[in-house]
Amino acid sequence: MQLYDPTSSGPERHVFRAPALDSLDGKTIGILENGKLNAVEMLREVADLFVQRHGCIVRPIYSKSNASAPAPAETLAQAAREVDFLITGLGD
């Protein structure tokens, strides 16, 4: 019998969270949809709540083609330049 250790160590990552927003008032929202059925409609409804409650502005939608994979780095970099915060979620 051969036993394998299921733990592994990967490359060390240096990631940081963005600082919290002081306020949501007047901020620009990005929507990241994942290609699932009804995702765009659901996320637009959520974004509309931010518009109504905080006067936010909604940018065009960013897309990723695989719900289980991370968004492409270029998409996230573009969103970081264009919006104050991003909302995402599943739609089905």
C-alpha positions as CSV (number, residue, x, y, z in Angstrom):
1,M,0.0,0.0,0.0
2,Q,1.3,3.4,-0.9
3,L,0.0,6.5,1.0
4,Y,0.0,10.0,-0.4
5,D,0.0,13.2,1.6
6,P,-3.0,15.2,0.2
7,T,-1.7,18.5,1.5
8,S,0.5,20.6,-0.7
9,S,2.1,23.9,-0.7
10,G,1.8,26.2,-3.7
11,P,3.5,29.3,-4.7
12,E,3.3,32.0,-2.2
13,R,0.8,34.6,-3.2
14,H,0.8,38.3,-2.2
15,V,-2.7,39.5,-2.6
16,F,-4.4,42.4,-0.9
17,R,-8.0,43.5,-0.4
18,A,-9.1,46.8,-1.7
19,P,-9.8,49.3,1.0
20,A,-13.5,49.6,2.1
21,L,-15.4,52.4,0.5
22,D,-16.3,55.3,2.8
23,S,-19.7,55.6,1.2
24,L,-21.7,54.1,-1.7
25,D,-23.2,57.5,-2.6
26,G,-22.6,58.3,-6.3
27,K,-20.2,55.5,-6.9
28,T,-19.8,53.7,-10.2
29,I,-20.9,50.1,-10.3
30,G,-19.5,47.3,-12.5
31,I,-21.5,44.2,-13.2
32,L,-19.6,41.0,-13.8
33,E,-21.8,38.3,-15.4
34,N,-20.8,34.7,-15.7
35,G,-22.8,33.5,-18.7
36,K,-25.4,31.7,-16.7
37,L,-29.1,31.9,-17.5
38,N,-30.7,35.0,-16.0
39,A,-27.4,36.3,-14.5
40,V,-27.6,39.6,-16.3
41,E,-31.2,40.2,-15.4
42,M,-30.6,39.3,-11.7
43,L,-27.5,41.5,-11.5
44,R,-29.3,44.5,-13.2
45,E,-32.0,44.2,-10.5
46,V,-29.4,44.3,-7.8
47,A,-27.6,47.2,-9.4
48,D,-30.9,49.1,-9.7
49,L,-31.2,49.0,-5.9
50,F,-27.8,50.7,-5.6
51,V,-29.0,53.3,-8.1
52,Q,-32.2,54.0,-6.2
53,R,-30.7,54.0,-2.7
54,H,-27.3,55.6,-3.3
55,G,-27.5,57.4,-6.6
56,C,-24.9,55.0,-8.2
57,I,-24.1,54.9,-11.8
58,V,-24.0,51.5,-13.6
59,R,-21.3,50.9,-16.2
60,P,-21.7,48.4,-19.1
61,I,-21.5,44.8,-18.2
62,Y,-18.3,42.8,-18.0
63,S,-18.5,39.2,-18.9
64,K,-16.6,36.0,-18.3
65,S,-17.4,32.8,-20.2
66,N,-17.0,30.2,-17.5
67,A,-19.0,30.4,-14.2
68,S,-16.5,28.2,-12.3
69,A,-13.3,30.0,-13.5
70,P,-12.0,33.4,-12.4
71,A,-12.6,36.3,-14.7
72,P,-9.7,37.1,-17.1
73,A,-7.0,39.3,-15.6
74,E,-7.6,41.9,-18.5
75,T,-11.3,42.1,-17.6
76,L,-10.6,42.7,-13.9
77,A,-7.9,45.3,-14.8
78,Q,-10.3,47.1,-17.0
79,A,-13.0,47.1,-14.3
80,A,-10.6,48.4,-11.7
81,R,-9.9,51.4,-14.0
82,E,-13.5,52.1,-14.7
83,V,-15.6,51.4,-11.6
84,D,-15.6,51.9,-7.9
85,F,-16.9,48.5,-7.1
86,L,-18.1,45.3,-8.8
87,I,-21.1,43.1,-8.2
88,T,-21.4,39.5,-9.4
89,G,-23.5,36.4,-8.7
90,L,-25.1,33.3,-10.2
91,G,-28.2,33.7,-12.2
92,D,-29.9,30.3,-12.4
